[in-house]
């Protein structure tokens, strides 16, 4: 469908195009809401992981071993 056909279609059915725009605006709001929920869930999961002492100790040991290997090679 060309641009000209779309324009003429909207001119013939102005109510339908307005309704479509309103529906799309609502979908955008829903997409933002889902994105915010996903971001909050990811933040909570990361917070839970990093508050786990065993995980933090393993991560700290891994980072320190990398730095020790770098220092030994220099």
mmCIF file of the N, C-alpha and C atoms, coordinates in Angstrom:
data_MODEL
# 
_entry.id   MODEL 
# 
loop_
_atom_site.group_PDB 
_atom_site.id 
_atom_site.type_symbol 
_atom_site.label_atom_id 
_atom_site.label_alt_id 
_atom_site.label_comp_id 
_atom_site.label_asym_id 
_atom_site.label_entity_id 
_atom_site.label_seq_id 
_atom_site.pdbx_PDB_ins_code 
_atom_site.Cartn_x 
_atom_site.Cartn_y 
_atom_site.Cartn_z 
_atom_site.occupancy 
_atom_site.B_iso_or_equiv 
_atom_site.pdbx_formal_charge 
_atom_site.auth_seq_id 
_atom_site.auth_comp_id 
_atom_site.auth_asym_id 
_atom_site.auth_atom_id 
_atom_site.pdbx_PDB_model_num 
ATOM 1   N N  . UNK A 1 1  ? 0.850   -1.170  0.000  1.00 0.00 ? 1  UNK A N  1 
ATOM 2   C CA . UNK A 1 1  ? 0.000   0.000   0.000  1.00 0.00 ? 1  UNK A CA 1 
ATOM 3   C C  . UNK A 1 1  ? 0.899   1.238   0.000  1.00 0.00 ? 1  UNK A C  1 
ATOM 4   N N  . UNK A 1 2  ? 0.650   2.151   -0.889 1.00 0.00 ? 2  UNK A N  1 
ATOM 5   C CA . UNK A 1 2  ? 1.483   3.334   -0.986 1.00 0.00 ? 2  UNK A CA 1 
ATOM 6   C C  . UNK A 1 2  ? 1.025   4.392   0.016  1.00 0.00 ? 2  UNK A C  1 
ATOM 7   N N  . UNK A 1 3  ? 1.846   5.387   0.165  1.00 0.00 ? 3  UNK A N  1 
ATOM 8   C CA . UNK A 1 3  ? 1.541   6.492   1.076  1.00 0.00 ? 3  UNK A CA 1 
ATOM 9   C C  . UNK A 1 3  ? 0.263   7.207   0.650  1.00 0.00 ? 3  UNK A C  1 
ATOM 10  N N  . UNK A 1 4  ? 0.073   7.385   -0.646 1.00 0.00 ? 4  UNK A N  1 
ATOM 11  C CA . UNK A 1 4  ? -1.119  8.065   -1.153 1.00 0.00 ? 4  UNK A CA 1 
ATOM 12  C C  . UNK A 1 4  ? -2.381  7.287   -0.801 1.00 0.00 ? 4  UNK A C  1 
ATOM 13  N N  . UNK A 1 5  ? -2.322  5.967   -0.918 1.00 0.00 ? 5  UNK A N  1 
ATOM 14  C CA . UNK A 1 5  ? -3.477  5.144   -0.573 1.00 0.00 ? 5  UNK A CA 1 
ATOM 15  C C  . UNK A 1 5  ? -3.794  5.235   0.911  1.00 0.00 ? 5  UNK A C  1 
ATOM 16  N N  . UNK A 1 6  ? -2.752  5.282   1.752  1.00 0.00 ? 6  UNK A N  1 
ATOM 17  C CA . UNK A 1 6  ? -2.979  5.403   3.194  1.00 0.00 ? 6  UNK A CA 1 
ATOM 18  C C  . UNK A 1 6  ? -3.635  6.731   3.548  1.00 0.00 ? 6  UNK A C  1 
ATOM 19  N N  . UNK A 1 7  ? -3.180  7.797   2.935  1.00 0.00 ? 7  UNK A N  1 
ATOM 20  C CA . UNK A 1 7  ? -3.746  9.114   3.205  1.00 0.00 ? 7  UNK A CA 1 
ATOM 21  C C  . UNK A 1 7  ? -5.203  9.156   2.777  1.00 0.00 ? 7  UNK A C  1 
ATOM 22  N N  . UNK A 1 8  ? -5.511  8.630   1.605  1.00 0.00 ? 8  UNK A N  1 
ATOM 23  C CA . UNK A 1 8  ? -6.895  8.673   1.130  1.00 0.00 ? 8  UNK A CA 1 
ATOM 24  C C  . UNK A 1 8  ? -7.779  7.778   1.989  1.00 0.00 ? 8  UNK A C  1 
ATOM 25  N N  . UNK A 1 9  ? -7.250  6.678   2.489  1.00 0.00 ? 9  UNK A N  1 
ATOM 26  C CA . UNK A 1 9  ? -8.024  5.779   3.353  1.00 0.00 ? 9  UNK A CA 1 
ATOM 27  C C  . UNK A 1 9  ? -8.359  6.475   4.670  1.00 0.00 ? 9  UNK A C  1 
ATOM 28  N N  . UNK A 1 10 ? -7.395  7.192   5.245  1.00 0.00 ? 10 UNK A N  1 
ATOM 29  C CA . UNK A 1 10 ? -7.650  7.909   6.488  1.00 0.00 ? 10 UNK A CA 1 
ATOM 30  C C  . UNK A 1 10 ? -8.636  9.051   6.277  1.00 0.00 ? 10 UNK A C  1 
ATOM 31  N N  . UNK A 1 11 ? -8.584  9.677   5.119  1.00 0.00 ? 11 UNK A N  1 
ATOM 32  C CA . UNK A 1 11 ? -9.512  10.763  4.844  1.00 0.00 ? 11 UNK A CA 1 
ATOM 33  C C  . UNK A 1 11 ? -10.941 10.249  4.737  1.00 0.00 ? 11 UNK A C  1 
ATOM 34  N N  . UNK A 1 12 ? -11.115 9.041   4.243  1.00 0.00 ? 12 UNK A N  1 
ATOM 35  C CA . UNK A 1 12 ? -12.451 8.478   4.109  1.00 0.00 ? 12 UNK A CA 1 
ATOM 36  C C  . UNK A 1 12 ? -13.003 7.994   5.455  1.00 0.00 ? 12 UNK A C  1 
ATOM 37  N N  . UNK A 1 13 ? -12.141 7.558   6.354  1.00 0.00 ? 13 UNK A N  1 
ATOM 38  C CA . UNK A 1 13 ? -12.572 7.007   7.641  1.00 0.00 ? 13 UNK A CA 1 
ATOM 39  C C  . UNK A 1 13 ? -11.838 7.712   8.790  1.00 0.00 ? 13 UNK A C  1 
ATOM 40  N N  . UNK A 1 14 ? -12.166 8.987   9.043  1.00 0.00 ? 14 UNK A N  1 
ATOM 41  C CA . UNK A 1 14 ? -11.414 9.716   10.071 1.00 0.00 ? 14 UNK A CA 1 
ATOM 42  C C  . UNK A 1 14 ? -11.618 9.140   11.469 1.00 0.00 ? 14 UNK A C  1 
ATOM 43  N N  . UNK A 1 15 ? -12.795 8.610   11.772 1.00 0.00 ? 15 UNK A N  1 
ATOM 44  C CA . UNK A 1 15 ? -13.035 8.055   13.107 1.00 0.00 ? 15 UNK A CA 1 
ATOM 45  C C  . UNK A 1 15 ? -12.193 6.808   13.338 1.00 0.00 ? 15 UNK A C  1 
ATOM 46  N N  . UNK A 1 16 ? -12.078 5.970   12.321 1.00 0.00 ? 16 UNK A N  1 
ATOM 47  C CA . UNK A 1 16 ? -11.310 4.736   12.470 1.00 0.00 ? 16 UNK A CA 1 
ATOM 48  C C  . UNK A 1 16 ? -9.826  5.043   12.677 1.00 0.00 ? 16 UNK A C  1 
ATOM 49  N N  . UNK A 1 17 ? -9.290  6.017   11.964 1.00 0.00 ? 17 UNK A N  1 
ATOM 50  C CA . UNK A 1 17 ? -7.877  6.350   12.128 1.00 0.00 ? 17 UNK A CA 1 
ATOM 51  C C  . UNK A 1 17 ? -7.630  6.965   13.504 1.00 0.00 ? 17 UNK A C  1 
ATOM 52  N N  . UNK A 1 18 ? -8.569  7.755   14.005 1.00 0.00 ? 18 UNK A N  1 
ATOM 53  C CA . UNK A 1 18 ? -8.430  8.333   15.347 1.00 0.00 ? 18 UNK A CA 1 
ATOM 54  C C  . UNK A 1 18 ? -8.471  7.232   16.398 1.00 0.00 ? 18 UNK A C  1 
ATOM 55  N N  . UNK A 1 19 ? -9.377  6.277   16.212 1.00 0.00 ? 19 UNK A N  1 
ATOM 56  C CA . UNK A 1 19 ? -9.467  5.149   17.145 1.00 0.00 ? 19 UNK A CA 1 
ATOM 57  C C  . UNK A 1 19 ? -8.187  4.326   17.113 1.00 0.00 ? 19 UNK A C  1 
ATOM 58  N N  . UNK A 1 20 ? -7.640  4.150   15.927 1.00 0.00 ? 20 UNK A N  1 
ATOM 59  C CA . UNK A 1 20 ? -6.385  3.396   15.801 1.00 0.00 ? 20 UNK A CA 1 
ATOM 60  C C  . UNK A 1 20 ? -5.256  4.110   16.524 1.00 0.00 ? 20 UNK A C  1 
ATOM 61  N N  . UNK A 1 21 ? -5.192  5.444   16.372 1.00 0.00 ? 21 UNK A N  1 
ATOM 62  C CA . UNK A 1 21 ? -4.144  6.200   17.068 1.00 0.00 ? 21 UNK A CA 1 
ATOM 63  C C  . UNK A 1 21 ? -4.300  6.086   18.572 1.00 0.00 ? 21 UNK A C  1 
ATOM 64  N N  . UNK A 1 22 ? -5.532  6.154   19.068 1.00 0.00 ? 22 UNK A N  1 
ATOM 65  C CA . UNK A 1 22 ? -5.759  6.020   20.508 1.00 0.00 ? 22 UNK A CA 1 
ATOM 66  C C  . UNK A 1 22 ? -5.381  4.630   21.004 1.00 0.00 ? 22 UNK A C  1 
ATOM 67  N N  . UNK A 1 23 ? -5.692  3.608   20.223 1.00 0.00 ? 23 UNK A N  1 
ATOM 68  C CA . UNK A 1 23 ? -5.345  2.236   20.608 1.00 0.00 ? 23 UNK A CA 1 
ATOM 69  C C  . UNK A 1 23 ? -3.835  2.055   20.634 1.00 0.00 ? 23 UNK A C  1 
ATOM 70  N N  . UNK A 1 24 ? -3.139  2.631   19.651 1.00 0.00 ? 24 UNK A N  1 
ATOM 71  C CA . UNK A 1 24 ? -1.682  2.518   19.623 1.00 0.00 ? 24 UNK A CA 1 
ATOM 72  C C  . UNK A 1 24 ? -1.056  3.257   20.799 1.00 0.00 ? 24 UNK A C  1 
ATOM 73  N N  . UNK A 1 25 ? -1.635  4.361   21.192 1.00 0.00 ? 25 UNK A N  1 
ATOM 74  C CA . UNK A 1 25 ? -1.120  5.089   22.341 1.00 0.00 ? 25 UNK A CA 1 
ATOM 75  C C  . UNK A 1 25 ? -1.263  4.246   23.601 1.00 0.00 ? 25 UNK A C  1 
ATOM 76  N N  . UNK A 1 26 ? -2.357  3.523   23.731 1.00 0.00 ? 26 UNK A N  1 
ATOM 77  C CA . UNK A 1 26 ? -2.551  2.640   24.866 1.00 0.00 ? 26 UNK A CA 1 
ATOM 78  C C  . UNK A 1 26 ? -1.566  1.485   24.860 1.00 0.00 ? 26 UNK A C  1 
ATOM 79  N N  . UNK A 1 27 ? -1.252  0.966   23.678 1.00 0.00 ? 27 UNK A N  1 
ATOM 80  C CA . UNK A 1 27 ? -0.278  -0.107  23.589 1.00 0.00 ? 27 UNK A CA 1 
ATOM 81  C C  . UNK A 1 27 ? 1.099   0.371   24.033 1.00 0.00 ? 27 UNK A C  1 
ATOM 82  N N  . UNK A 1 28 ? 1.441   1.574   23.690 1.00 0.00 ? 28 UNK A N  1 
ATOM 83  C CA . UNK A 1 28 ? 2.724   2.109   24.117 1.00 0.00 ? 28 UNK A CA 1 
ATOM 84  C C  . UNK A 1 28 ? 2.788   2.183   25.635 1.00 0.00 ? 28 UNK A C  1 
ATOM 85  N N  . UNK A 1 29 ? 1.717   2.597   26.263 1.00 0.00 ? 29 UNK A N  1 
ATOM 86  C CA . UNK A 1 29 ? 1.680   2.662   27.720 1.00 0.00 ? 29 UNK A CA 1 
ATOM 87  C C  . UNK A 1 29 ? 1.849   1.272   28.318 1.00 0.00 ? 29 UNK A C  1 
ATOM 88  N N  . UNK A 1 30 ? 1.206   0.286   27.746 1.00 0.00 ? 30 UNK A N  1 
ATOM 89  C CA . UNK A 1 30 ? 1.334   -1.087  28.234 1.00 0.00 ? 30 UNK A CA 1 
ATOM 90  C C  . UNK A 1 30 ? 2.764   -1.578  28.052 1.00 0.00 ? 30 UNK A C  1 
ATOM 91  N N  . UNK A 1 31 ? 3.376   -1.250  26.935 1.00 0.00 ? 31 UNK A N  1 
ATOM 92  C CA . UNK A 1 31 ? 4.760   -1.669  26.696 1.00 0.00 ? 31 UNK A CA 1 
ATOM 93  C C  . UNK A 1 31 ? 5.692   -1.056  27.735 1.00 0.00 ? 31 UNK A C  1 
ATOM 94  N N  . UNK A 1 32 ? 5.491   0.212   28.061 1.00 0.00 ? 32 UNK A N  1 
ATOM 95  C CA . UNK A 1 32 ? 6.304   0.829   29.100 1.00 0.00 ? 32 UNK A CA 1 
ATOM 96  C C  . UNK A 1 32 ? 6.071   0.155   30.453 1.00 0.00 ? 32 UNK A C  1 
ATOM 97  N N  . UNK A 1 33 ? 4.844   -0.162  30.768 1.00 0.00 ? 33 UNK A N  1 
ATOM 98  C CA . UNK A 1 33 ? 4.536   -0.811  32.042 1.00 0.00 ? 33 UNK A CA 1 
ATOM 99  C C  . UNK A 1 33 ? 5.201   -2.180  32.125 1.00 0.00 ? 33 UNK A C  1 
ATOM 100 N N  . UNK A 1 34 ? 5.144   -2.944  31.051 1.00 0.00 ? 34 UNK A N  1 
ATOM 101 C CA . UNK A 1 34 ? 5.793   -4.257  31.046 1.00 0.00 ? 34 UNK A CA 1 
ATOM 102 C C  . UNK A 1 34 ? 7.307   -4.098  31.173 1.00 0.00 ? 34 UNK A C  1 
ATOM 103 N N  . UNK A 1 35 ? 7.863   -3.124  30.506 1.00 0.00 ? 35 UNK A N  1 
ATOM 104 C CA . UNK A 1 35 ? 9.301   -2.863  30.614 1.00 0.00 ? 35 UNK A CA 1 
ATOM 105 C C  . UNK A 1 35 ? 9.706   -2.482  32.020 1.00 0.00 ? 35 UNK A C  1 
ATOM 106 N N  . UNK A 1 36 ? 8.893   -1.653  32.676 1.00 0.00 ? 36 UNK A N  1 
ATOM 107 C CA . UNK A 1 36 ? 9.198   -1.267  34.051 1.00 0.00 ? 36 UNK A CA 1 
ATOM 108 C C  . UNK A 1 36 ? 9.118   -2.452  34.999 1.00 0.00 ? 36 UNK A C  1 
ATOM 109 N N  . UNK A 1 37 ? 8.121   -3.304  34.824 1.00 0.00 ? 37 UNK A N  1 
ATOM 110 C CA . UNK A 1 37 ? 8.002   -4.498  35.666 1.00 0.00 ? 37 UNK A CA 1 
ATOM 111 C C  . UNK A 1 37 ? 9.197   -5.420  35.433 1.00 0.00 ? 37 UNK A C  1 
ATOM 112 N N  . UNK A 1 38 ? 9.609   -5.588  34.191 1.00 0.00 ? 38 UNK A N  1 
ATOM 113 C CA . UNK A 1 38 ? 10.763  -6.435  33.884 1.00 0.00 ? 38 UNK A CA 1 
ATOM 114 C C  . UNK A 1 38 ? 12.043  -5.855  34.492 1.00 0.00 ? 38 UNK A C  1 
ATOM 115 N N  . UNK A 1 39 ? 12.224  -4.551  34.416 1.00 0.00 ? 39 UNK A N  1 
ATOM 116 C CA . UNK A 1 39 ? 13.410  -3.917  34.990 1.00 0.00 ? 39 UNK A CA 1 
ATOM 117 C C  . UNK A 1 39 ? 13.423  -4.050  36.509 1.00 0.00 ? 39 UNK A C  1 
ATOM 118 N N  . UNK A 1 40 ? 12.270  -3.872  37.142 1.00 0.00 ? 40 UNK A N  1 
ATOM 119 C CA . UNK A 1 40 ? 12.196  -4.015  38.596 1.00 0.00 ? 40 UNK A CA 1 
ATOM 120 C C  . UNK A 1 40 ? 12.474  -5.459  39.008 1.00 0.00 ? 40 UNK A C  1 
ATOM 121 N N  . UNK A 1 41 ? 11.971  -6.425  38.244 1.00 0.00 ? 41 UNK A N  1 
ATOM 122 C CA . UNK A 1 41 ? 12.222  -7.833  38.543 1.00 0.00 ? 41 UNK A CA 1 
ATOM 123 C C  . UNK A 1 41 ? 13.700  -8.155  38.405 1.00 0.00 ? 41 UNK A C  1 
ATOM 124 N N  . UNK A 1 42 ? 14.324  -7.664  37.343 1.00 0.00 ? 42 UNK A N  1 
ATOM 125 C CA . UNK A 1 42 ? 15.756  -7.896  37.152 1.00 0.00 ? 42 UNK A CA 1 
ATOM 126 C C  . UNK A 1 42 ? 16.560  -7.264  38.284 1.00 0.00 ? 42 UNK A C  1 
ATOM 127 N N  . UNK A 1 43 ? 16.168  -6.067  38.718 1.00 0.00 ? 43 UNK A N  1 
ATOM 128 C CA . UNK A 1 43 ? 16.865  -5.412  39.824 1.00 0.00 ? 43 UNK A CA 1 
ATOM 129 C C  . UNK A 1 43 ? 16.728  -6.214  41.112 1.00 0.00 ? 43 UNK A C  1 
ATOM 130 N N  . UNK A 1 44 ? 15.547  -6.738  41.372 1.00 0.00 ? 44 UNK A N  1 
ATOM 131 C CA . UNK A 1 44 ? 15.356  -7.540  42.580 1.00 0.00 ? 44 UNK A CA 1 
ATOM 132 C C  . UNK A 1 44 ? 16.160  -8.835  42.534 1.00 0.00 ? 44 UNK A C  1 
ATOM 133 N N  . UNK A 1 45 ? 16.214  -9.472  41.370 1.00 0.00 ? 45 UNK A N  1 
ATOM 134 C CA . UNK A 1 45 ? 17.004  -10.699 41.234 1.00 0.00 ? 45 UNK A CA 1 
ATOM 135 C C  . UNK A 1 45 ? 18.482  -10.400 41.456 1.00 0.00 ? 45 UNK A C  1 
ATOM 136 N N  . UNK A 1 46 ? 18.988  -9.325  40.846 1.00 0.00 ? 46 UNK A N  1 
ATOM 137 C CA . UNK A 1 46 ? 20.389  -8.956  41.043 1.00 0.00 ? 46 UNK A CA 1 
ATOM 138 C C  . UNK A 1 46 ? 20.680  -8.585  42.487 1.00 0.00 ? 46 UNK A C  1 
ATOM 139 N N  . UNK A 1 47 ? 19.768  -7.902  43.126 1.00 0.00 ? 47 UNK A N  1 
ATOM 140 C CA . UNK A 1 47 ? 19.939  -7.550  44.527 1.00 0.00 ? 47 UNK A CA 1 
ATOM 141 C C  . UNK A 1 47 ? 20.010  -8.802  45.390 1.00 0.00 ? 47 UNK A C  1 
ATOM 142 N N  . UNK A 1 48 ? 19.151  -9.758  45.099 1.00 0.00 ? 48 UNK A N  1 
ATOM 143 C CA . UNK A 1 48 ? 19.150  -11.023 45.845 1.00 0.00 ? 48 UNK A CA 1 
ATOM 144 C C  . UNK A 1 48 ? 20.459  -11.776 45.630 1.00 0.00 ? 48 UNK A C  1 
ATOM 145 N N  . UNK A 1 49 ? 20.948  -11.809 44.394 1.00 0.00 ? 49 UNK A N  1 
ATOM 146 C CA . UNK A 1 49 ? 22.194  -12.519 44.092 1.00 0.00 ? 49 UNK A CA 1 
ATOM 147 C C  . UNK A 1 49 ? 23.370  -11.857 44.792 1.00 0.00 ? 49 UNK A C  1 
ATOM 148 N N  . UNK A 1 50 ? 23.462  -10.531 44.699 1.00 0.00 ? 50 UNK A N  1 
ATOM 149 C CA . UNK A 1 50 ? 24.619  -9.848  45.262 1.00 0.00 ? 50 UNK A CA 1 
ATOM 150 C C  . UNK A 1 50 ? 24.557  -9.737  46.782 1.00 0.00 ? 50 UNK A C  1 
ATOM 151 N N  . UNK A 1 51 ? 23.393  -9.931  47.376 1.00 0.00 ? 51 UNK A N  1 
ATOM 152 C CA . UNK A 1 51 ? 23.313  -9.952  48.831 1.00 0.00 ? 51 UNK A CA 1 
ATOM 153 C C  . UNK A 1 51 ? 23.643  -11.326 49.403 1.00 0.00 ? 51 UNK A C  1 
ATOM 154 N N  . UNK A 1 52 ? 23.745  -12.336 48.538 1.00 0.00 ? 52 UNK A N  1 
ATOM 155 C CA . UNK A 1 52 ? 24.117  -13.677 48.975 1.00 0.00 ? 52 UNK A CA 1 
ATOM 156 C C  . UNK A 1 52 ? 25.617  -13.679 49.267 1.00 0.00 ? 52 UNK A C  1 
ATOM 157 N N  . UNK A 1 53 ? 25.999  -13.968 50.504 1.00 0.00 ? 53 UNK A N  1 
ATOM 158 C CA . UNK A 1 53 ? 27.388  -13.871 50.927 1.00 0.00 ? 53 UNK A CA 1 
ATOM 159 C C  . UNK A 1 53 ? 28.276  -14.870 50.193 1.00 0.00 ? 53 UNK A C  1 
ATOM 160 N N  . UNK A 1 54 ? 27.802  -16.087 49.973 1.00 0.00 ? 54 UNK A N  1 
ATOM 161 C CA . UNK A 1 54 ? 28.618  -17.094 49.284 1.00 0.00 ? 54 UNK A CA 1 
ATOM 162 C C  . UNK A 1 54 ? 28.921  -16.656 47.853 1.00 0.00 ? 54 UNK A C  1 
ATOM 163 N N  . UNK A 1 55 ? 27.943  -16.118 47.171 1.00 0.00 ? 55 UNK A N  1 
ATOM 164 C CA . UNK A 1 55 ? 28.163  -15.637 45.807 1.00 0.00 ? 55 UNK A CA 1 
ATOM 165 C C  . UNK A 1 55 ? 29.146  -14.476 45.808 1.00 0.00 ? 55 UNK A C  1 
ATOM 166 N N  . UNK A 1 56 ? 28.972  -13.557 46.753 1.00 0.00 ? 56 UNK A N  1 
ATOM 167 C CA . UNK A 1 56 ? 29.859  -12.398 46.823 1.00 0.00 ? 56 UNK A CA 1 
ATOM 168 C C  . UNK A 1 56 ? 31.297  -12.842 47.091 1.00 0.00 ? 56 UNK A C  1 
ATOM 169 N N  . UNK A 1 57 ? 31.494  -13.799 47.982 1.00 0.00 ? 57 UNK A N  1 
ATOM 170 C CA . UNK A 1 57 ? 32.844  -14.287 48.278 1.00 0.00 ? 57 UNK A CA 1 
ATOM 171 C C  . UNK A 1 57 ? 33.464  -14.960 47.046 1.00 0.00 ? 57 UNK A C  1 
ATOM 172 N N  . UNK A 1 58 ? 32.666  -15.752 46.316 1.00 0.00 ? 58 UNK A N  1 
ATOM 173 C CA . UNK A 1 58 ? 33.175  -16.407 45.109 1.00 0.00 ? 58 UNK A CA 1 
ATOM 174 C C  . UNK A 1 58 ? 33.546  -15.368 44.051 1.00 0.00 ? 58 UNK A C  1 
ATOM 175 N N  . UNK A 1 59 ? 32.714  -14.361 43.870 1.00 0.00 ? 59 UNK A N  1 
ATOM 176 C CA . UNK A 1 59 ? 32.989  -13.301 42.898 1.00 0.00 ? 59 UNK A CA 1 
ATOM 177 C C  . UNK A 1 59 ? 34.230  -12.513 43.304 1.00 0.00 ? 59 UNK A C  1 
ATOM 178 N N  . UNK A 1 60 ? 34.346  -12.201 44.581 1.00 0.00 ? 60 UNK A N  1 
ATOM 179 C CA . UNK A 1 60 ? 35.507  -11.450 45.063 1.00 0.00 ? 60 UNK A CA 1 
ATOM 180 C C  . UNK A 1 60 ? 36.785  -12.274 44.871 1.00 0.00 ? 60 UNK A C  1 
ATOM 181 N N  . UNK A 1 61 ? 36.731  -13.582 45.145 1.00 0.00 ? 61 UNK A N  1 
ATOM 182 C CA . UNK A 1 61 ? 37.892  -14.441 44.933 1.00 0.00 ? 61 UNK A CA 1 
ATOM 183 C C  . UNK A 1 61 ? 38.295  -14.502 43.470 1.00 0.00 ? 61 UNK A C  1 
ATOM 184 N N  . UNK A 1 62 ? 37.304  -14.542 42.590 1.00 0.00 ? 62 UNK A N  1 
ATOM 185 C CA . UNK A 1 62 ? 37.580  -14.587 41.153 1.00 0.00 ? 62 UNK A CA 1 
ATOM 186 C C  . UNK A 1 62 ? 38.251  -13.296 40.689 1.00 0.00 ? 62 UNK A C  1 
ATOM 187 N N  . UNK A 1 63 ? 37.733  -12.156 41.140 1.00 0.00 ? 63 UNK A N  1 
ATOM 188 C CA . UNK A 1 63 ? 38.299  -10.858 40.751 1.00 0.00 ? 63 UNK A CA 1 
ATOM 189 C C  . UNK A 1 63 ? 39.714  -10.719 41.304 1.00 0.00 ? 63 UNK A C  1 
ATOM 190 N N  . UNK A 1 64 ? 39.928  -11.104 42.556 1.00 0.00 ? 64 UNK A N  1 
ATOM 191 C CA . UNK A 1 64 ? 41.267  -11.005 43.146 1.00 0.00 ? 64 UNK A CA 1 
ATOM 192 C C  . UNK A 1 64 ? 42.264  -11.923 42.440 1.00 0.00 ? 64 UNK A C  1 
ATOM 193 N N  . UNK A 1 65 ? 41.827  -13.106 42.032 1.00 0.00 ? 65 UNK A N  1 
ATOM 194 C CA . UNK A 1 65 ? 42.747  -14.008 41.323 1.00 0.00 ? 65 UNK A CA 1 
ATOM 195 C C  . UNK A 1 65 ? 43.127  -13.432 39.962 1.00 0.00 ? 65 UNK A C  1 
ATOM 196 N N  . UNK A 1 66 ? 42.206  -12.741 39.304 1.00 0.00 ? 66 UNK A N  1 
ATOM 197 C CA . UNK A 1 66 ? 42.533  -12.092 38.029 1.00 0.00 ? 66 UNK A CA 1 
ATOM 198 C C  . UNK A 1 66 ? 43.601  -11.026 38.247 1.00 0.00 ? 66 UNK A C  1 
ATOM 199 N N  . UNK A 1 67 ? 43.415  -10.187 39.281 1.00 0.00 ? 67 UNK A N  1 
ATOM 200 C CA . UNK A 1 67 ? 44.399  -9.142  39.556 1.00 0.00 ? 67 UNK A CA 1 
ATOM 201 C C  . UNK A 1 67 ? 45.754  -9.734  39.970 1.00 0.00 ? 67 UNK A C  1 
ATOM 202 N N  . UNK A 1 68 ? 45.746  -10.818 40.729 1.00 0.00 ? 68 UNK A N  1 
ATOM 203 C CA . UNK A 1 68 ? 47.000  -11.464 41.121 1.00 0.00 ? 68 UNK A CA 1 
ATOM 204 C C  . UNK A 1 68 ? 47.721  -12.009 39.909 1.00 0.00 ? 68 UNK A C  1 
ATOM 205 N N  . UNK A 1 69 ? 46.986  -12.601 38.974 1.00 0.00 ? 69 UNK A N  1 
ATOM 206 C CA . UNK A 1 69 ? 47.617  -13.111 37.743 1.00 0.00 ? 69 UNK A CA 1 
ATOM 207 C C  . UNK A 1 69 ? 48.170  -11.977 36.895 1.00 0.00 ? 69 UNK A C  1 
ATOM 208 N N  . UNK A 1 70 ? 47.495  -10.860 36.860 1.00 0.00 ? 70 UNK A N  1 
ATOM 209 C CA . UNK A 1 70 ? 48.001  -9.708  36.102 1.00 0.00 ? 70 UNK A CA 1 
ATOM 210 C C  . UNK A 1 70 ? 49.272  -9.157  36.733 1.00 0.00 ? 70 UNK A C  1 
ATOM 211 N N  . UNK A 1 71 ? 49.314  -9.085  38.046 1.00 0.00 ? 71 UNK A N  1 
ATOM 212 C CA . UNK A 1 71 ? 50.471  -8.542  38.749 1.00 0.00 ? 71 UNK A CA 1 
ATOM 213 C C  . UNK A 1 71 ? 51.679  -9.481  38.587 1.00 0.00 ? 71 UNK A C  1 
ATOM 214 N N  . UNK A 1 72 ? 51.417  -10.798 38.642 1.00 0.00 ? 72 UNK A N  1 
ATOM 215 C CA . UNK A 1 72 ? 52.502  -11.760 38.504 1.00 0.00 ? 72 UNK A CA 1 
ATOM 216 C C  . UNK A 1 72 ? 53.126  -11.713 37.114 1.00 0.00 ? 72 UNK A C  1 
ATOM 217 N N  . UNK A 1 73 ? 52.354  -11.396 36.099 1.00 0.00 ? 73 UNK A N  1 
ATOM 218 C CA . UNK A 1 73 ? 52.871  -11.348 34.726 1.00 0.00 ? 73 UNK A CA 1 
ATOM 219 C C  . UNK A 1 73 ? 53.638  -10.076 34.437 1.00 0.00 ? 73 UNK A C  1 
ATOM 220 N N  . UNK A 1 74 ? 53.423  -9.048  35.216 1.00 0.00 ? 74 UNK A N  1 
ATOM 221 C CA . UNK A 1 74 ? 54.091  -7.764  34.967 1.00 0.00 ? 74 UNK A CA 1 
ATOM 222 C C  . UNK A 1 74 ? 55.412  -7.738  35.576 1.00 0.00 ? 74 UNK A C  1 
# 
